[in-house]
């Protein structure tokens, strides 16, 4: 009915909500996108897109098409990958979705080995939160994901545990409370605690720990950057709720200390992919490399 590019435009409008973002995502000009919208609506004689101020949205009719659009694009992507599978194992492409912690800790050490083993491969890495990674796996927009999660959060996928990643409090090794454990939680309540946003797993875990210990911190500061939080505690500007993996290097160097909340409820780094995903030779090879990290 429509071209693949036109289906991609409708899908992008639903996800992005603005023509400028759609144009950036698809690497097309806005006039080109507007032209295709007009052509599609002329062809079916129905309104598929509506405009509300700066927002661009699918109409109810356009939304009805979404499940079919996603299926068409999934089949197309799978067909492209199948053709790549016929080529040599060192050729082909792979799209990997990783969470922020993984992007800063695991990917830098994995890439040299991947490029050494697969020098002709095309690798694209998308950094998002774990929820977005799971959504991208569902619609086949990435091949594999690497996320930090509890086992029950990734049960719907093929999941391979890579390493554990506890959550706790990190502080400068010279901090006055450095020698005290979290078994004495009341000692920490007057400290300035640095947190990620409220819906982050680290902050949710912190809230549960505070409830369990009947503890309320006097000073809290939300910082939406793991790197900024790390630099702040290195400067002894407070203590921070973090995943151990995000400060692993500094712990090894002795500049930071880490005190875990609950060793019985640890998260892990998981490599995950859709159970219906047919893996190409290069994808299987890269999965094996990451497993051995």
HELIX and SHEET records of a PDB file:
HELIX    1   1 UNK A    4  UNK A   16  1                                  13    
HELIX    2   2 UNK A   19  UNK A   26  1                                   8    
HELIX    3   3 UNK A   30  UNK A   44  1                                  15    
HELIX    4   4 UNK A   60  UNK A   86  1                                  27    
HELIX    5   5 UNK A  100  UNK A  105  1                                   6    
HELIX    6   6 UNK A  107  UNK A  117  1                                  11    
HELIX    7   7 UNK A  130  UNK A  138  1                                   9    
HELIX    8   8 UNK A  151  UNK A  154  5                                   4    
HELIX    9   9 UNK A  182  UNK A  188  5                                   7    
HELIX   10  10 UNK A  201  UNK A  213  1                                  13    
HELIX   11  11 UNK A  226  UNK A  234  1                                   9    
HELIX   12  12 UNK A  244  UNK A  247  5                                   4    
HELIX   13  13 UNK A  248  UNK A  253  1                                   6    
HELIX   14  14 UNK A  281  UNK A  291  1                                  11    
SHEET    1   A 2 UNK A  49  UNK A  52  0                                        
SHEET    2   A 2 UNK A  55  UNK A  58 -1                                        
SHEET    1   B 5 UNK A 122  UNK A 127  0                                        
SHEET    2   B 5 UNK A  93  UNK A  98  1                                        
SHEET    3   B 5 UNK A 144  UNK A 149  1                                        
SHEET    4   B 5 UNK A 267  UNK A 273 -1                                        
SHEET    5   B 5 UNK A 158  UNK A 165 -1                                        
SHEET    1   C 5 UNK A 219  UNK A 222  0                                        
SHEET    2   C 5 UNK A 192  UNK A 195  1                                        
SHEET    3   C 5 UNK A 239  UNK A 243  1                                        
SHEET    4   C 5 UNK A 167  UNK A 172 -1                                        
SHEET    5   C 5 UNK A 256  UNK A 260 -1                                        
END                                                                             
